[in-house]
Amino acid sequence: MSVMMADPQAQQRRRALVVDDSREMLDVLCEMIVDEGYDITRAPSGAAALEALSAGRFELVITDLHMGQVSGVDVLRRAKELCPATVVIIVTGSISVAPAIEAVKHGVDGYLLKPFTMAELLEAIAHGFRKRSLINI
């Protein structure tokens, strides 16, 4: 797990946890949001994501669905247990309906099928934060 901090004011930025067991996809996801002002923590597995979630608070979690023993739904569940206001986006290459239903049951804020565009990811994130602000009124 590594932390990328773009500038000294990163403490004032929203913290994002990006999780994928594919290094290439992890790199792509981080590239997609780095210019949006996030302080990004990278997790190369679901287990590493659970450790990161236990160590600190994140406003945004973007996670792959299928990652071995600890799935994206496990990451979602833990993120929402620790901080229900965390925006969680799941990305997947699977068109199976069962994991999507499970994710919805646990409060997922966005669910994107790969391949997706940067605009689609940013819209899912924006939608999650809009939803969160409506709930917190």
Backbone as a printed PyTorch tensor [residue, N CA C, xyz], in Angstrom:
tensor([[[  0.8530,  -1.1710,   0.0000],
         [  0.0000,   0.0000,   0.0000],
         [  0.8950,   1.2280,   0.0000]],

        [[  0.5940,   2.1710,  -0.8700],
         [  1.3900,   3.3890,  -0.9240],
         [  0.4610,   4.5820,  -1.0030]],

        [[  0.9620,   5.7170,  -0.5620],
         [  0.1830,   6.9400,  -0.5810],
         [  0.8220,   7.9040,  -1.5600]],

        [[  0.0160,   8.4530,  -2.4650],
         [  0.4950,   9.4520,  -3.4100],
         [ -0.0420,  10.7970,  -2.9550]],

        [[  0.8430,  11.7300,  -2.6320],
         [  0.4110,  13.0610,  -2.2360],
         [  0.9610,  14.0430,  -3.2560]],

        [[  0.0630,  14.7430,  -3.9430],
         [  0.4690,  15.6290,  -5.0240],
         [  1.0770,  16.9350,  -4.5320]],

        [[  0.6450,  17.4330,  -3.3620],
         [  1.1720,  18.6970,  -2.8720],
         [  1.0380,  18.7710,  -1.3580]],

        [[  1.6610,  19.7690,  -0.7140],
         [  1.6440,  19.8720,   0.7400],
         [  0.2630,  20.1340,   1.3240]],

        [[ -0.6900,  20.5830,   0.5160],
         [ -2.0220,  20.8550,   1.0310],
         [ -2.9260,  19.6270,   0.9680]],

        [[ -2.3510,  18.4470,   0.7450],
         [ -3.1360,  17.2260,   0.5800],
         [ -3.9870,  16.9000,   1.8060]],

        [[ -3.5800,  17.3810,   3.0120],
         [ -4.3590,  17.1000,   4.2060],
         [ -5.7620,  17.7080,   4.1210]],

        [[ -5.9350,  18.7600,   3.3260],
         [ -7.2190,  19.4200,   3.1860],
         [ -8.0700,  18.7660,   2.0980]],

        [[ -7.5250,  17.8480,   1.3880],
         [ -8.2240,  17.1780,   0.2970],
         [ -9.0620,  16.0250,   0.8200]],

        [[ -9.9960,  15.5950,   0.0040],
         [-10.7430,  14.3730,   0.3060],
         [ -9.8070,  13.1880,   0.1370]],

        [[ -9.9410,  12.2280,   1.0220],
         [ -9.1110,  11.0250,   0.9500],
         [ -9.8460,   9.9430,   0.1770]],

        [[ -9.1480,   9.3040,  -0.7410],
         [ -9.7250,   8.2370,  -1.5590],
         [ -8.8860,   6.9750,  -1.4190]],

        [[ -9.5690,   5.8570,  -1.2990],
         [ -8.9390,   4.5380,  -1.3010],
         [ -9.3170,   3.8760,  -2.6190]],

        [[ -8.3040,   3.4800,  -3.3910],
         [ -8.5300,   2.8370,  -4.6740],
         [ -7.9990,   1.4120,  -4.5720]],

        [[ -8.8670,   0.4380,  -4.9120],
         [ -8.5630,  -0.9720,  -4.6600],
         [ -8.7470,  -1.7940,  -5.9310]],

        [[ -7.7030,  -2.4950,  -6.3370],
         [ -7.8170,  -3.4350,  -7.4550],
         [ -6.6120,  -4.3610,  -7.4170]],

        [[ -6.8400,  -5.6450,  -7.6850],
         [ -5.7310,  -6.5980,  -7.6640],
         [ -4.9700,  -6.6250,  -8.9830]],

        [[ -5.4540,  -5.8910,  -9.9770],
         [ -4.7230,  -5.7150, -11.2280],
         [ -3.9570,  -4.3960, -11.1420]],

        [[ -2.6390,  -4.4790, -11.1930],
         [ -1.8300,  -3.2570, -11.0870],
         [ -2.1730,  -2.2510, -12.1840]],

        [[ -2.4100,  -2.7650, -13.3970],
         [ -2.7440,  -1.8750, -14.5130],
         [ -4.0450,  -1.1270, -14.2390]],

        [[ -5.0630,  -1.8260, -13.7630],
         [ -6.3430,  -1.1860, -13.4840],
         [ -6.2190,  -0.2330, -12.3020]],

        [[ -5.4450,  -0.6040, -11.3110],
         [ -5.2010,   0.2760, -10.1660],
         [ -4.5700,   1.5840, -10.6400]],

        [[ -3.5900,   1.4740, -11.5260],
         [ -2.9480,   2.6640, -12.0880],
         [ -3.9520,   3.5240, -12.8610]],

        [[ -4.7790,   2.8930, -13.6760],
         [ -5.7690,   3.6180, -14.4860],
         [ -6.7650,   4.3420, -13.5890]],

        [[ -7.2790,   3.6510, -12.5750],
         [ -8.2530,   4.2710, -11.6680],
         [ -7.6470,   5.4770, -10.9560]],

        [[ -6.4240,   5.3340, -10.4900],
         [ -5.7550,   6.4540,  -9.8120],
         [ -5.5370,   7.6150, -10.7740]],

        [[ -5.1360,   7.3150, -12.0050],
         [ -4.9490,   8.3630, -13.0090],
         [ -6.2530,   9.1120, -13.2720]],

        [[ -7.3580,   8.3880, -13.2500],
         [ -8.6530,   9.0000, -13.5430],
         [ -9.0670,  10.0280, -12.4850]],

        [[ -8.6490,   9.8310, -11.2460],
         [ -9.1270,  10.7420, -10.1940],
         [ -8.0540,  11.6530,  -9.6160]],

        [[ -6.7900,  11.4630,  -9.9610],
         [ -5.7190,  12.2470,  -9.3420],
         [ -5.9070,  13.7420,  -9.5750]],

        [[ -6.3750,  14.1300, -10.7370],
         [ -6.5540,  15.5510, -11.0310],
         [ -7.8290,  16.1320, -10.4150]],

        [[ -8.6040,  15.2890,  -9.7570],
         [ -9.8350,  15.7470,  -9.1040],
         [ -9.5720,  16.2020,  -7.6680]],

        [[ -8.3100,  16.1780,  -7.2480],
         [ -7.9520,  16.7200,  -5.9430],
         [ -8.0100,  15.7370,  -4.7920]],

        [[ -7.8890,  14.4640,  -5.0700],
         [ -7.9200,  13.4590,  -4.0040],
         [ -6.5220,  13.1190,  -3.5110]],

        [[ -6.4190,  12.8670,  -2.2270],
         [ -5.2410,  12.2740,  -1.6210],
         [ -5.4930,  10.7680,  -1.7200]],

        [[ -4.7390,  10.0740,  -2.5610],
         [ -5.0490,   8.6860,  -2.9270],
         [ -4.1900,   7.6910,  -2.1720]],

        [[ -4.8530,   6.6920,  -1.5980],
         [ -4.1970,   5.5210,  -1.0400],
         [ -4.5240,   4.3550,  -1.9610]],

        [[ -3.5020,   3.6320,  -2.3740],
         [ -3.6690,   2.4890,  -3.2800],
         [ -3.6300,   1.1970,  -2.4750]],

        [[ -4.5530,   0.2900,  -2.7760],
         [ -4.5540,  -1.0260,  -2.1400],
         [ -4.5940,  -2.0880,  -3.2420]],

        [[ -3.5810,  -2.9700,  -3.2960],
         [ -3.5150,  -3.9690,  -4.3590],
         [ -4.3320,  -5.2370,  -4.0930]],

        [[ -5.1300,  -5.2380,  -3.0320],
         [ -5.9660,  -6.3990,  -2.7200],
         [ -7.0790,  -5.9740,  -1.7730]],

        [[ -8.0820,  -6.8220,  -1.6700],
         [ -9.1540,  -6.5550,  -0.7200],
         [ -8.6450,  -6.5570,   0.7130]],

        [[ -7.7180,  -7.4650,   1.0230],
         [ -7.1580,  -7.5320,   2.3780],
         [ -6.4070,  -6.2370,   2.7110]],

        [[ -5.6270,  -5.7230,   1.7550],
         [ -4.9160,  -4.4570,   1.9790],
         [ -5.9000,  -3.3060,   2.1610]],

        [[ -7.0180,  -3.3630,   1.4590],
         [ -8.0490,  -2.3290,   1.6080],
         [ -8.6480,  -2.3500,   3.0100]],

        [[ -8.9050,  -3.5350,   3.5460],
         [ -9.4500,  -3.6310,   4.9040],
         [ -8.4780,  -3.0490,   5.9170]],

        [[ -7.1800,  -3.2970,   5.7180],
         [ -6.1630,  -2.7110,   6.5990],
         [ -6.1780,  -1.1900,   6.5150]],

        [[ -6.2510,  -0.6660,   5.2960],
         [ -6.2630,   0.7920,   5.0990],
         [ -7.5060,   1.4070,   5.7330]],

        [[ -8.6430,   0.7510,   5.5840],
         [ -9.8850,   1.2610,   6.1680],
         [ -9.8000,   1.2920,   7.6940]],

        [[ -9.1480,   0.3090,   8.2770],
         [ -8.9940,   0.2680,   9.7340],
         [ -8.0330,   1.3440,  10.2320]],

        [[ -7.1100,   1.7620,   9.3600],
         [ -6.0800,   2.7260,   9.7600],
         [ -6.5030,   4.1810,   9.5790]],

        [[ -7.5170,   4.4380,   8.7660],
         [ -7.8840,   5.8270,   8.5270],
         [ -9.2330,   5.9750,   7.8640]],

        [[ -9.7270,   7.2040,   7.8410],
         [-11.0360,   7.5020,   7.2750],
         [-10.8900,   7.9520,   5.8220]],

        [[-11.7960,   7.4820,   4.9740],
         [-11.8110,   7.8410,   3.5650],
         [-13.1910,   8.3690,   3.1930]],

        [[-13.2060,   9.4240,   2.3880],
         [-14.4770,   9.9520,   1.8920],
         [-14.9540,   9.1680,   0.6760]],

        [[-13.9950,   8.5600,  -0.0450],
         [-14.3030,   7.8290,  -1.2790],
         [-13.5330,   6.5220,  -1.3130]],

        [[-14.2250,   5.4480,  -1.6970],
         [-13.5860,   4.1500,  -1.9470],
         [-14.0300,   3.6940,  -3.3380]],

        [[-13.0570,   3.3810,  -4.1860],
         [-13.3270,   2.7820,  -5.4920],
         [-12.6920,   1.4030,  -5.4440]],

        [[-13.4920,   0.3580,  -5.6310],
         [-12.9700,  -0.9960,  -5.4930],
         [-13.4420,  -1.9150,  -6.6070]],

        [[-12.5410,  -2.8000,  -7.0030],
         [-12.9050,  -3.8730,  -7.9220],
         [-13.8270,  -4.8240,  -7.1680]],

        [[-14.6230,  -5.5800,  -7.8830],
         [-15.5320,  -6.5260,  -7.2490],
         [-14.8310,  -7.8400,  -6.9070]],

        [[-14.1890,  -8.4530,  -7.8790],
         [-13.5790,  -9.7800,  -7.6910],
         [-12.0820,  -9.6560,  -7.4560]],

        [[-11.6370, -10.0130,  -6.2220],
         [-10.2120,  -9.8780,  -5.8820],
         [ -9.7180, -11.0050,  -4.9850]],

        [[-10.1770, -12.2010,  -5.1820],
         [ -9.6930, -13.2820,  -4.3360],
         [-10.5390, -13.4430,  -3.0860]],

        [[ -9.8800, -13.6850,  -1.9530],
         [-10.6120, -14.0010,  -0.7260],
         [-11.4260, -12.8440,  -0.1690]],

        [[-10.9610, -11.6220,  -0.3290],
         [-11.6810, -10.4430,   0.1510],
         [-12.2160,  -9.7030,  -1.0720]],

        [[-13.5250,  -9.6900,  -1.2270],
         [-14.1480,  -9.1140,  -2.4180],
         [-14.4400,  -7.6240,  -2.2550]],

        [[-14.8530,  -7.0130,  -3.3370],
         [-15.2780,  -5.6240,  -3.2910],
         [-16.4850,  -5.4200,  -2.3830]],

        [[-17.3600,  -6.4140,  -2.3130],
         [-18.5100,  -6.3130,  -1.4030],
         [-18.0300,  -6.3430,   0.0490]],

        [[-16.9980,  -7.1180,   0.3410],
         [-16.4180,  -7.1200,   1.6920],
         [-15.8350,  -5.7440,   2.0270]],

        [[-15.1630,  -5.1410,   1.0580],
         [-14.5950,  -3.8030,   1.2480],
         [-15.7200,  -2.7950,   1.4620]],

        [[-16.7620,  -2.8730,   0.6410],
         [-17.9390,  -2.0080,   0.7800],
         [-18.5500,  -2.1360,   2.1730]],

        [[-18.7840,  -3.3550,   2.5950],
         [-19.4020,  -3.6120,   3.8930],
         [-18.5880,  -2.9850,   5.0230]],

        [[-17.2730,  -3.1760,   4.9950],
         [-16.4050,  -2.6400,   6.0530],
         [-16.3530,  -1.1140,   6.0060]],

        [[-16.2610,  -0.5550,   4.8140],
         [-16.2250,   0.9060,   4.6800],
         [-17.4880,   1.5290,   5.2640]],

        [[-18.6440,   0.9400,   4.9720],
         [-19.9130,   1.4830,   5.4630],
         [-20.0850,   1.2430,   6.9670]],

        [[-19.5320,   0.1500,   7.4910],
         [-19.5640,  -0.0920,   8.9490],
         [-18.7780,   0.9860,   9.6810]],

        [[-17.6060,   1.3090,   9.1560],
         [-16.7290,   2.2850,   9.8110],
         [-17.2260,   3.7150,   9.6420]],

        [[-17.7720,   4.0250,   8.4810],
         [-18.2570,   5.3870,   8.2010],
         [-19.3490,   5.3040,   7.1430]],

        [[-20.6050,   5.2850,   7.5660],
         [-21.7060,   5.1510,   6.5970],
         [-21.7270,   6.2250,   5.5160]],

        [[-21.1150,   7.3780,   5.7670],
         [-21.1150,   8.4670,   4.7810],
         [-20.0740,   8.2720,   3.6790]],

        [[-19.1970,   7.2840,   3.7930],
         [-18.1940,   7.0380,   2.7600],
         [-18.8820,   6.6900,   1.4500]],

        [[-18.4710,   7.3420,   0.3840],
         [-18.9840,   7.0350,  -0.9560],
         [-18.1870,   5.8540,  -1.4870]],

        [[-18.8980,   4.7710,  -1.8590],
         [-18.2350,   3.5700,  -2.3570],
         [-18.7350,   3.2610,  -3.7690]],

        [[-17.7720,   3.1440,  -4.6770],
         [-18.0490,   2.7970,  -6.0700],
         [-17.4040,   1.4420,  -6.3380]],

        [[-18.1830,   0.4990,  -6.8720],
         [-17.6410,  -0.8040,  -7.2570],
         [-17.5170,  -0.8350,  -8.7730]],

        [[-16.3600,  -1.3280,  -9.2560],
         [-16.1370,  -1.5220, -10.6810],
         [-15.9300,  -3.0140, -10.9320]],

        [[-16.4490,  -3.4940, -12.0570],
         [-16.3470,  -4.9210, -12.3300],
         [-16.4470,  -5.2080, -13.8190]],

        [[-15.8810,  -6.3180, -14.2080],
         [-16.0220,  -6.8080, -15.5730],
         [-17.1080,  -7.8610, -15.6700]],

        [[-17.7200,  -8.1950, -14.5340],
         [-18.7330,  -9.2450, -14.4660],
         [-20.1280,  -8.6680, -14.6730]],

        [[-20.9280,  -9.3540, -15.4900],
         [-22.3050,  -8.9130, -15.6960],
         [-23.2880,  -9.6860, -14.8170]],

        [[-22.7760, -10.4590, -13.8820],
         [-23.6240, -11.2300, -12.9690],
         [-24.4630, -10.2940, -12.1050]],

        [[-25.7340, -10.6150, -11.9560],
         [-26.6660,  -9.7780, -11.2080],
         [-26.5290,  -9.9640,  -9.6950]],

        [[-26.2210, -11.1560,  -9.2280],
         [-26.1770, -11.4430,  -7.7870],
         [-25.2280, -10.5180,  -7.0220]],

        [[-23.9820, -10.2890,  -7.4880],
         [-23.1050,  -9.3810,  -6.7450],
         [-23.6260,  -7.9370,  -6.7280]],

        [[-24.2770,  -7.5300,  -7.8000],
         [-24.8370,  -6.1740,  -7.8470],
         [-25.9400,  -6.0210,  -6.8100]],

        [[-26.7860,  -7.0230,  -6.6900],
         [-27.8610,  -6.9900,  -5.6900],
         [-27.2650,  -6.9590,  -4.2880]],

        [[-26.2430,  -7.7690,  -4.0550],
         [-25.5610,  -7.7900,  -2.7530],
         [-24.9650,  -6.4210,  -2.4340]],

        [[-24.3480,  -5.7960,  -3.4350],
         [-23.7520,  -4.4710,  -3.2390],
         [-24.8220,  -3.4370,  -2.8920]],

        [[-25.9460,  -3.4840,  -3.5650],
         [-27.0430,  -2.5530,  -3.2840],
         [-27.5470,  -2.7440,  -1.8550]],

        [[-27.6540,  -3.9720,  -1.4180],
         [-28.1050,  -4.2640,  -0.0460],
         [-27.1790,  -3.6280,   0.9920]],

        [[-25.9130,  -3.4850,   0.6410],
         [-24.9300,  -2.9370,   1.5790],
         [-24.6340,  -1.4580,   1.3420]],

        [[-25.4270,  -0.8130,   0.4900],
         [-25.3370,   0.6320,   0.3550],
         [-24.3450,   1.1680,  -0.6470]],

        [[-24.0330,   0.4110,  -1.6900],
         [-23.1010,   0.9010,  -2.7100],
         [-23.6560,   2.1840,  -3.3340]],

        [[-22.7670,   3.1110,  -3.6380],
         [-23.1740,   4.3910,  -4.2110],
         [-23.0660,   4.4170,  -5.7300]],

        [[-22.3030,   3.5030,  -6.2920],
         [-22.1590,   3.4160,  -7.7390],
         [-21.6220,   2.0500,  -8.1140]],

        [[-22.0150,   1.5730,  -9.2890],
         [-21.6310,   0.2390,  -9.7510],
         [-21.3750,   0.3680, -11.2480]],

        [[-20.1190,   0.2500, -11.6590],
         [-19.7500,   0.4470, -13.0510],
         [-19.2160,  -0.8320, -13.6740]],

        [[-19.6830,  -1.1250, -14.8900],
         [-19.1680,  -2.2570, -15.6450],
         [-17.9760,  -1.8150, -16.4770]],

        [[-16.9070,  -2.6190, -16.4450],
         [-15.7320,  -2.3600, -17.2750],
         [-16.0380,  -2.8120, -18.6990]],

        [[-15.5910,  -2.1200, -19.7010],
         [-14.8500,  -0.8660, -19.6180],
         [-15.8100,   0.3100, -19.4140]],

        [[-15.3200,   1.3210, -18.7350],
         [-16.0890,   2.5440, -18.5340],
         [-15.1770,   3.7200, -18.8240]],

        [[-15.7790,   4.8660, -19.0240],
         [-14.9960,   6.0610, -19.3400],
         [-14.6910,   6.8330, -18.0650]],

        [[-13.7500,   7.7300, -18.1850],
         [-13.4300,   8.6170, -17.0690],
         [-14.6620,   9.4380, -16.6970]],

        [[-15.3960,   9.9060, -17.6860],
         [-16.6110,  10.6950, -17.4270],
         [-17.6330,   9.8820, -16.6390]],

        [[-17.7810,   8.6050, -16.9700],
         [-18.7320,   7.7530, -16.2420],
         [-18.3020,   7.5670, -14.7910]],

        [[-16.9960,   7.3740, -14.5660],
         [-16.5020,   7.2290, -13.1980],
         [-16.7160,   8.5200, -12.4160]],

        [[-16.3530,   9.6420, -13.0090],
         [-16.5110,  10.9200, -12.3120],
         [-17.9750,  11.2270, -12.0340]],

        [[-18.8700,  10.8550, -12.9360],
         [-20.3060,  11.0600, -12.6970],
         [-20.7980,  10.1650, -11.5600]],

        [[-20.3350,   8.9300, -11.5090],
         [-20.7220,   8.0290, -10.4130],
         [-20.2460,   8.5900,  -9.0710]],

        [[-19.0400,   9.1230,  -9.0460],
         [-18.5080,   9.7280,  -7.8180],
         [-19.3380,  10.9450,  -7.4280]],

        [[-19.6010,  11.8270,  -8.3940],
         [-20.3930,  13.0310,  -8.1200],
         [-21.7810,  12.6580,  -7.6170]],

        [[-22.3900,  11.6550,  -8.2340],
         [-23.7150,  11.1950,  -7.8020],
         [-23.6620,  10.6990,  -6.3590]],

        [[-22.6180,   9.9510,  -6.0230],
         [-22.4710,   9.4530,  -4.6510],
         [-22.3680,  10.5870,  -3.6410]],

        [[-21.6020,  11.6120,  -3.9630],
         [-21.4700,  12.7540,  -3.0430],
         [-22.7550,  13.5760,  -2.9780]],

        [[-23.4750,  13.6970,  -4.1100],
         [-24.7770,  14.3880,  -4.0760],
         [-25.7430,  13.6210,  -3.1770]],

        [[-25.7750,  12.3170,  -3.3350],
         [-26.6510,  11.4700,  -2.5110],
         [-26.3010,  11.6270,  -1.0280]],

        [[-25.0000,  11.6120,  -0.7340],
         [-24.5510,  11.7560,   0.6430],
         [-24.9670,  13.1070,   1.2210]],

        [[-24.8590,  14.1770,   0.4220],
         [-25.2310,  15.5040,   0.9410],
         [-26.7270,  15.5990,   1.1800]],

        [[-27.5370,  14.9200,   0.3910],
         [-28.9840,  14.9100,   0.6140],
         [-29.3580,  14.1680,   1.8970]],

        [[-28.6510,  13.0890,   2.1580],
         [-28.9060,  12.2960,   3.3620],
         [-28.4860,  13.0560,   4.6140]],

        [[-27.4190,  13.8640,   4.5100],
         [-26.8740,  14.5780,   5.6660],
         [-27.4990,  15.9230,   5.9000]],

        [[-28.5700,  16.2640,   5.1850],
         [-29.2080,  17.5820,   5.3740],
         [-29.8140,  17.6900,   6.7590]]])
